[in-house]
Amino acid sequence: MSSVAIYVHIPWCASICPYCDFDKQATDFRLVDHYIDALARHIDASPPREAHSLFFGGGTPSLLTPARLGRIIDASHARFDAPSGWEVTVEANPSDVVAHKMEAYLQAGVTRVSLGVQSLNDDDLRFLGRRHTADKAVRAVEAIRAAGCRDLSLDLMYALPHSTVETVVGTIDRMTSLEPDHISCYALTLETDTPMGAQAERGELALVPDDSIADQYAAIQTDLEAAGYVQYELSNWARPGHQSIHNLTYWRNGEWVGLGAGASGSFMGARYKRTPIVRDYIAAAQVGAPGYVYEEPWTRAMEMRDTVMLGLRLAEGVSEPEFATRFGVSLTEYCGERLPGLVRAGVLEWNGDRLALAPASYFICNAVLAEILPEVEVSATTS
């Protein structure tokens, strides 16, 4: 069996950003040690496998002390074999970053830091409800580098109200001047169950038109390419050798173990999600239960669909011979009669034996997928 990725969800935040729809909370901090006990129990209960990455997401994992983070890393090392070493990523808020804390993280086993900068404009940061300023973000980058981290990723959020191509390019230029190894760029997307999403629903928040978002995205592509970053996924750019090993597992439709309140996983032929309620998650672990709120078999039809849907997010695309070997049907047959026309139109392209989106079509990926992917019935088992 191939190696797996491990995702650990840390749900706590010091404050809640008004656009965020992830599983998070800013209460019950006294439960943190009980939560880590629960994580350790679920790690110990996981089938032992070889692993290639460990990713701490949130929430705000950088709220954890190095000792607490190290305990989870040590427990994971004890259960999952990593003979070639592994990538250990921690998401961090700039407000939590100081050099001595980052040094302790690295000593505990962290190899990569993903810093949630989002913007280097203070007005944008206030609008997003972020705790840090642009100056603090810059100082956080300096502290992470001073601690000895050699794999640093920065996040940018674009398509904010009042943002333009010029303001986005200005932020990208400032970000690249900090010389990160990896940059992720995400358009502001609002769900109605968030405060900012509710504002938009009531017409109190003007959203950026799609054409303007497309222009900003194209400018980001151009600017990052000129700065020496290679786009390897729709929202991700890296210097050579610095792609996110963990996230590539998702896009290549590999297996991952999801641990923590609200974590999803795809492992041993099943997809699942654990309860997002911290107290329920702790209680489940204490009695030896996984704490699933749903579990479903990962059927062959779902696996085929996910392989294409996720693989076309990657610049490398999907391999025709690998798909045929894995599923016993060619990629061409699976994608149906619309595929040749999309290739002739230059929307999709064959790079040797790999099917990929043409770079100019990245922004319309979802529309392209709707044309070539068959429907798949999903029957979830709730627990």
Secondary structure, DSSP 8 states (H G I E B T S, - for coil): ---EEEEEEE-B-SS--TT--SS-BSS-GGGHHHHHHHHHHHHHHS---BEEEEEEEES-GGGS-HHHHHHHHHHHHHHSB-TT--EEEEEE-GGG--HHHHHHHHHHT--EEEEEEE-S-HHHHHHHT-S--HHHHHHHHHHHHHTT---EEEEEEE--TT--HHHHHHHHHHHHHT--SEEEEEE----TTSHHHHHHHTT-S----HHHHHHHHHHHHHHHHHTT-EEEETTEEE-TT-S-HHHHHHHTT--EEEESTT-EEEETTEEEEE-S-HHHHHHHHHTT---EEEEEE--HHHHHHHHHHHHTTBTT-EEHHHHHHHHSS-HHHHH-THHHHHHHTTSEEEETTEEEE-GGGGGGHHHHHHHH--------EE-
